[in-house]
């Protein structure tokens, strides 16, 4: 095995050589940095060194990191989990403009129109003070026509949010491949790939909806024949829907990264085959992280709303309660809480994108280069 000095020719791909005493091991060389998640770090054949190279490779080349098996495979949970935060923090300067442009700009008008739609709505509640039983409940002042622009802008916000997720995945993938790019270039690429990403996203949604509908029909049939069997069929239904979601989880990532001609759903099924349980654990952990981000945003706004917001309505004494009191009370507070929530959603999108890209790379997903001209095979060491 030939040892290269860390300062010499970092653009040369390392090679694998079999050893006499053990399995095939990565040779000494430059590899994607598992410590920072960005750039290259020198592997001396036995351990990581302190020598790093953040200039990247002259032509992007994804190589196998020494602590993973040759040919692809999920990295350890701790390594994958820490990479979510490393990459998101490193790319914060590039991701923030995307969040502002694609989350705040459409999100604020939606929040304003929502406030306008419900500011004159009043809840009429007649509740027994002794038993707490609601004798009468009605809504006054509601006009359905005011919801039309809210629904329209919400749909636009969803589509723009999908563009944000696509751009974030492109940002993180290029940084992981040691070829980081500017946020505007990621946005241009995301817009070019958006029709394909949207089509795959809708198709995945339809498949999951069909699986859920079939599961519900099966439960109704089981409940009609043997109601006791529902105790078993309901958990089985949840399992089937979650399993289907895991198998299709990388389809949108593939649509974002892979070149044309690769079918995203079959590719997602190929990548996730035989790995449902490990992926379930990682997605559960990712869900808890995203829920934590939203919880932090709620805690951040709680002191402000507690001081400046209206008192909590007492439904046992108040027969009429303005709905807006439940939404913050004033336009300023409502927009403030929505703004913080939108920023939290942007952070969640970055973390989710980093998690998906990490899994996609670990499992050997294919990706076009920055201009879409050639293909990289993630997780496979190139000799």
C-alpha positions as CSV (number, residue, x, y, z in Angstrom):
1,X,0.0,0.0,0.0
2,X,1.5,3.3,-1.0
3,X,1.1,6.1,1.4
4,X,0.6,9.6,0.0
5,X,1.5,12.7,1.9
6,X,-1.6,14.6,2.9
7,X,-0.5,17.7,1.0
8,X,0.1,15.8,-2.2
9,X,-2.4,15.3,-5.0
10,X,-5.7,15.4,-3.1
11,X,-7.5,15.2,-6.4
12,X,-6.3,11.6,-7.1
13,X,-8.9,9.0,-6.1
14,X,-7.8,6.5,-3.6
15,X,-7.7,2.8,-4.5
16,X,-8.6,-0.3,-2.5
17,X,-6.0,-3.1,-2.0
18,X,-6.7,-6.4,-0.3
19,X,-4.8,-7.1,2.9
20,X,-3.2,-10.5,3.8
21,X,-4.8,-10.5,7.2
22,X,-8.2,-9.0,6.8
23,X,-11.1,-8.1,4.4
24,X,-10.8,-5.5,1.7
25,X,-10.0,-2.1,3.4
26,X,-10.0,1.4,2.0
27,X,-6.5,2.6,1.1
28,X,-4.8,5.6,2.6
29,X,-6.1,8.7,0.9
30,X,-8.6,11.6,0.8
31,X,-12.2,10.8,1.7
32,X,-15.4,12.8,2.5
33,X,-14.9,14.2,6.0
34,X,-17.0,12.2,8.5
35,X,-16.1,14.7,11.2
36,X,-17.4,18.0,9.7
37,X,-19.4,16.4,6.9
38,X,-17.8,18.9,4.4
39,X,-14.7,18.7,2.3
40,X,-12.1,15.9,2.6
41,X,-10.1,14.4,5.5
42,X,-7.0,12.2,5.2
43,X,-7.3,8.5,6.1
44,X,-4.0,6.9,6.8
45,X,-5.2,3.4,6.2
46,X,-6.0,2.8,9.9
47,X,-7.5,6.0,11.4
48,X,-8.5,9.5,10.5
49,X,-5.9,12.2,10.8
50,X,-6.1,16.0,11.4
51,X,-5.3,16.8,7.8
52,X,-8.3,18.3,5.9
53,X,-8.9,19.7,2.5
54,X,-12.0,21.9,2.0
55,X,-11.2,22.9,-1.6
56,X,-12.9,19.6,-2.7
57,X,-12.1,17.6,-5.8
58,X,-11.3,19.0,-9.2
59,X,-14.1,16.9,-10.6
60,X,-16.7,15.7,-8.1
61,X,-16.1,12.1,-7.1
62,X,-17.9,10.4,-4.4
63,X,-15.8,7.7,-2.6
64,X,-16.5,5.2,0.1
65,X,-15.7,6.3,3.6
66,X,-13.5,3.8,5.5
67,X,-16.1,3.1,8.3
68,X,-18.7,1.8,5.8
69,X,-18.7,-1.4,3.9
70,X,-17.7,-1.3,0.2
71,X,-20.7,-1.2,-2.0
72,X,-23.0,0.8,0.1
73,X,-24.9,0.4,3.4
74,X,-26.4,2.5,6.1
75,X,-23.9,4.4,8.2
76,X,-24.1,4.2,12.0
77,X,-27.0,6.0,13.4
78,X,-24.9,8.4,15.4
79,X,-22.8,9.4,12.4
80,X,-25.9,9.9,10.2
81,X,-27.7,11.8,13.0
82,X,-24.8,14.2,13.7
83,X,-24.4,14.9,9.9
84,X,-27.9,16.4,9.9
85,X,-26.8,19.3,12.1
86,X,-23.2,19.6,10.7
87,X,-24.3,20.0,7.1
88,X,-27.3,22.2,8.0
89,X,-25.1,24.5,10.1
90,X,-22.3,24.6,7.5
91,X,-24.8,25.5,4.7
92,X,-26.8,28.0,6.8
93,X,-25.6,31.0,4.8
94,X,-26.8,29.4,1.6
95,X,-30.0,27.9,2.9
96,X,-31.2,31.0,4.7
97,X,-31.8,33.0,1.4
98,X,-33.8,30.0,0.1
99,X,-35.9,30.0,3.3
100,X,-36.6,33.7,3.1
101,X,-37.4,33.6,-0.5
102,X,-39.4,30.4,-0.6
103,X,-41.0,30.3,2.8
104,X,-41.4,33.8,4.2
105,X,-42.5,35.6,1.0
106,X,-45.5,33.3,0.4
107,X,-46.1,32.5,4.1
108,X,-46.7,36.0,5.3
109,X,-49.5,36.8,2.8
110,X,-51.2,33.5,3.8
111,X,-51.0,34.4,7.5
112,X,-52.4,37.9,6.8
113,X,-55.3,36.6,4.7
114,X,-56.1,33.9,7.3
115,X,-56.3,36.6,10.0
116,X,-58.6,38.7,7.8
117,X,-60.8,35.7,7.1
118,X,-61.4,34.9,10.8
119,X,-61.1,38.2,12.6
120,X,-64.9,38.7,12.7
121,X,-65.8,35.1,13.6
122,X,-67.3,34.5,17.0
123,X,-67.7,31.2,18.8
124,X,-71.1,31.0,20.7
125,X,-70.8,28.5,23.4
126,X,-73.3,27.7,26.1
127,X,-71.6,25.4,28.7
128,X,-73.1,24.2,32.0
129,X,-70.9,25.5,34.8
130,X,-71.6,22.5,37.0
131,X,-71.2,19.5,34.6
132,X,-69.1,21.2,31.9
133,X,-71.5,19.8,29.2
134,X,-71.8,22.0,26.1
135,X,-75.5,22.7,25.5
136,X,-75.1,24.9,22.5
137,X,-72.2,25.6,20.0
138,X,-72.4,27.8,16.9
139,X,-70.2,30.0,14.8
140,X,-71.2,33.5,13.8
141,X,-69.7,35.9,11.3
142,X,-68.0,33.2,9.1
143,X,-67.9,33.9,5.4
144,X,-66.7,31.0,3.2
145,X,-65.8,33.3,0.4
146,X,-63.0,34.8,2.5
147,X,-61.3,31.3,2.5
148,X,-60.9,31.1,-1.2
149,X,-57.8,33.3,-1.4
150,X,-56.4,31.6,1.7
151,X,-56.8,28.2,0.1
152,X,-55.3,29.4,-3.2
153,X,-52.3,30.9,-1.5
154,X,-51.8,27.9,0.7
155,X,-51.6,25.7,-2.3
156,X,-49.1,28.0,-3.9
157,X,-47.1,28.0,-0.6
158,X,-47.1,24.2,-0.7
159,X,-45.7,24.2,-4.2
160,X,-43.1,26.8,-3.3
161,X,-42.2,24.7,-0.2
162,X,-41.6,21.8,-2.5
163,X,-39.2,23.9,-4.5
164,X,-37.4,24.8,-1.3
165,X,-37.1,21.2,-0.3
166,X,-35.7,20.4,-3.8
167,X,-33.2,23.2,-3.7
168,X,-32.1,22.2,-0.1
169,X,-31.6,18.6,-1.3
170,X,-29.4,19.9,-4.2
171,X,-27.5,22.2,-1.9
172,X,-26.7,19.4,0.6
173,X,-25.9,16.8,-2.0
174,X,-23.4,19.1,-3.8
175,X,-21.7,20.0,-0.5
176,X,-21.6,16.3,0.5
177,X,-19.9,15.6,-2.9
178,X,-17.3,18.2,-2.1
179,X,-18.7,20.6,-4.8
180,X,-20.8,23.2,-2.9
181,X,-22.7,25.7,-5.0
182,X,-24.4,29.0,-4.4
183,X,-28.0,29.1,-3.3
184,X,-29.2,30.8,-6.6
185,X,-27.7,28.0,-8.6
186,X,-29.4,25.4,-6.5
187,X,-32.7,27.4,-7.0
188,X,-32.3,27.4,-10.8
189,X,-31.6,23.7,-10.8
190,X,-34.6,23.1,-8.5
191,X,-36.9,25.0,-10.8
192,X,-35.7,23.0,-13.8
193,X,-36.3,19.7,-12.0
194,X,-39.5,20.8,-10.3
195,X,-42.0,19.3,-12.8
196,X,-40.4,15.8,-12.3
197,X,-40.3,16.2,-8.5
198,X,-43.9,17.4,-8.4
199,X,-45.0,14.5,-10.5
200,X,-43.2,11.9,-8.4
201,X,-44.5,13.5,-5.2
202,X,-48.1,13.4,-6.4
203,X,-47.7,9.8,-7.5
204,X,-46.2,8.7,-4.2
205,X,-49.1,10.5,-2.4
206,X,-51.6,8.7,-4.6
207,X,-50.0,5.3,-3.9
208,X,-50.0,5.9,-0.2
209,X,-53.6,7.1,-0.3
210,X,-54.5,3.9,-2.2
211,X,-52.7,1.7,0.3
212,X,-54.4,3.5,3.2
213,X,-57.9,3.2,1.5
214,X,-57.4,-0.5,1.0
215,X,-56.3,-0.9,4.6
216,X,-59.4,0.9,5.8
217,X,-61.6,-1.2,3.6
218,X,-60.0,-4.3,5.0
219,X,-60.5,-3.1,8.5
220,X,-64.2,-2.4,7.9
221,X,-64.6,-5.9,6.4
222,X,-62.8,-7.5,9.4
223,X,-64.8,-5.5,11.9
224,X,-68.1,-6.6,10.2
225,X,-67.2,-10.3,10.4
226,X,-65.3,-10.4,13.7
227,X,-65.2,-7.1,15.7
228,X,-62.7,-8.6,18.1
229,X,-60.2,-9.1,15.3
230,X,-59.9,-5.3,14.9
231,X,-57.5,-5.4,17.9
232,X,-55.1,-7.1,15.5
233,X,-56.1,-5.6,12.2
234,X,-55.7,-2.0,13.2
235,X,-52.0,-2.3,14.2
236,X,-51.5,-4.3,11.1
237,X,-53.0,-1.5,9.1
238,X,-50.7,1.1,10.6
239,X,-47.7,-1.2,10.0
240,X,-48.6,-1.6,6.3
241,X,-49.0,2.1,5.7
242,X,-45.8,2.9,7.5
243,X,-44.0,0.2,5.6
244,X,-45.2,1.5,2.3
245,X,-44.1,5.1,3.3
246,X,-40.6,3.8,4.1
247,X,-40.3,1.9,0.9
248,X,-41.3,5.1,-1.1
249,X,-39.4,7.5,1.1
250,X,-36.4,8.1,-1.3
251,X,-38.5,8.5,-4.5
252,X,-38.6,12.3,-4.3
253,X,-34.9,12.5,-3.4
254,X,-34.2,10.3,-6.4
255,X,-36.4,12.5,-8.6
256,X,-34.3,15.5,-7.4
257,X,-30.9,14.1,-7.8
258,X,-30.9,11.3,-10.4
259,X,-30.6,11.9,-14.2
260,X,-33.5,11.4,-16.5
261,X,-34.4,7.9,-17.5
262,X,-34.3,6.5,-13.9
263,X,-37.8,5.7,-12.5
264,X,-37.9,7.1,-9.1
265,X,-40.4,4.8,-7.4
266,X,-38.7,1.5,-8.6
267,X,-35.4,3.0,-7.6
268,X,-36.7,3.8,-4.1
269,X,-38.0,0.3,-3.8
270,X,-34.6,-1.0,-4.8
271,X,-32.6,1.1,-2.4
272,X,-34.8,0.4,0.6
273,X,-35.2,-3.4,-0.1
274,X,-34.4,-5.4,3.1
275,X,-33.7,-2.2,5.2
276,X,-37.2,-1.3,6.4
277,X,-36.5,-1.7,10.1
278,X,-33.2,0.3,10.1
279,X,-34.9,3.0,8.1
280,X,-37.9,3.0,10.4
281,X,-35.6,3.8,13.3
282,X,-33.9,6.6,11.5
283,X,-37.1,8.1,10.3
284,X,-38.6,7.9,13.8
285,X,-35.5,9.7,15.1
286,X,-35.8,12.3,12.3
287,X,-39.5,12.8,13.1
288,X,-38.7,13.5,16.8
289,X,-36.1,16.1,15.7
290,X,-38.6,17.9,13.5
291,X,-41.2,17.8,16.2
292,X,-38.6,19.2,18.6
293,X,-37.9,22.1,16.2
294,X,-41.6,23.0,16.2
295,X,-41.8,22.7,19.9
296,X,-38.9,25.1,20.3
297,X,-40.6,27.6,18.1
298,X,-43.7,27.4,20.2
299,X,-41.7,27.8,23.4
300,X,-40.0,30.8,21.8
301,X,-43.3,32.6,21.1
302,X,-45.0,31.6,24.4
303,X,-43.5,34.4,26.6
304,X,-44.5,37.1,24.0
305,X,-48.0,35.9,23.6
306,X,-48.4,35.5,27.4
307,X,-47.5,39.1,27.9
308,X,-49.1,40.8,24.9
309,X,-51.9,38.4,24.1
310,X,-55.4,38.3,25.4
311,X,-56.4,36.3,28.5
312,X,-57.4,32.7,27.9
313,X,-61.1,32.5,27.3
314,X,-63.3,31.0,30.0
315,X,-65.9,29.1,28.2
316,X,-67.9,28.5,31.4
317,X,-68.7,32.2,31.8
318,X,-68.3,33.7,28.3
319,X,-71.1,32.8,25.9
320,X,-69.4,34.6,23.0
321,X,-65.6,34.3,22.3
322,X,-63.9,36.0,19.3
323,X,-62.1,33.3,17.4
324,X,-59.2,35.7,16.9
325,X,-58.5,35.6,20.7
326,X,-57.5,32.0,20.2
327,X,-55.1,33.0,17.4
328,X,-53.2,35.6,19.4
329,X,-55.6,38.5,19.6
330,X,-53.9,41.0,17.4
331,X,-52.5,41.0,13.9
332,X,-49.0,41.7,15.2
333,X,-49.0,38.7,17.5
334,X,-50.6,36.4,14.9
335,X,-48.0,37.4,12.3
336,X,-45.2,37.1,14.8
337,X,-46.1,33.5,15.8
338,X,-46.6,32.6,12.1
339,X,-43.2,34.1,11.2
340,X,-41.4,32.1,13.9
341,X,-43.3,29.0,12.7
342,X,-42.3,29.5,9.1
343,X,-38.6,29.9,10.1
344,X,-38.9,26.7,12.2
345,X,-40.3,25.0,9.1
346,X,-37.3,26.2,7.1
347,X,-35.0,24.7,9.7
348,X,-37.0,21.5,9.6
349,X,-36.8,21.3,5.8
350,X,-33.0,21.7,5.9
351,X,-32.7,18.9,8.5
352,X,-35.1,16.6,6.6
353,X,-33.2,17.2,3.4
354,X,-29.9,16.4,5.1
355,X,-31.3,13.2,6.5
356,X,-32.7,12.1,3.2
357,X,-29.5,12.9,1.2
358,X,-27.5,11.0,3.8
359,X,-29.7,7.9,3.5
360,X,-29.7,8.2,-0.3
361,X,-25.9,8.3,-0.4
362,X,-25.5,5.5,2.1
363,X,-27.7,3.2,0.1
364,X,-26.0,3.8,-3.2
365,X,-28.5,6.1,-4.9
366,X,-27.5,7.5,-8.3
367,X,-27.0,11.2,-8.9
368,X,-26.3,13.5,-11.8
369,X,-23.4,15.9,-11.5
370,X,-24.1,19.6,-11.0
371,X,-25.0,20.2,-14.6
372,X,-26.8,16.9,-14.9
373,X,-24.4,15.5,-17.5
374,X,-23.0,12.4,-15.8
375,X,-23.8,10.0,-13.1
376,X,-22.3,9.3,-9.7
377,X,-23.0,6.1,-7.8
378,X,-23.1,6.8,-4.1
379,X,-21.9,4.3,-1.7
380,X,-19.6,2.5,-4.2
381,X,-15.9,3.1,-4.0
382,X,-14.6,4.0,-7.4
383,X,-11.2,2.4,-8.2
